[in-house]
Amino acid sequence: METRGILLPEACRMFLPGREACREMLGELSARLGREETAAMLSVPSYKVQGWLDPQRETAFWASERKLIWLVHSLVFAPYRLHTAFDVMTFGRFLPESQKPKEDKPKY
């Protein structure tokens, strides 16, 4: 898909959350849901979630894993970010002010 001369998939990659942001989101999900339920929501084994959360490991997250972690985190903690496919493609970065809660300061 091309929009105004920019290839959308490549442009959206610049909004991917980083490794530490993914770990933070996983930590919040695990605190709310538990590690087993978080693993089930992500459709991965619980040992993989445990490995992702381990700060001693230099975990590399694939782009699809980052998207999935952000998507599940948003469904649990900030569903208002997910109104359109464009919101999902851009990690909810371009929400109109009218859709943002006053206390919302997206870290991811």
Secondary structure, 3 states (H helix, E strand, C coil): CEECCEEHHHHHHHHCCCHHHHHHHHHHHHHHHCHHHHHHHHCCCHHHHHHHHCCCCCCCCCHHHHHHHHHHHHHHHCHHHCCCHHHHHCCCCCCCHHHCCCCCCCCC
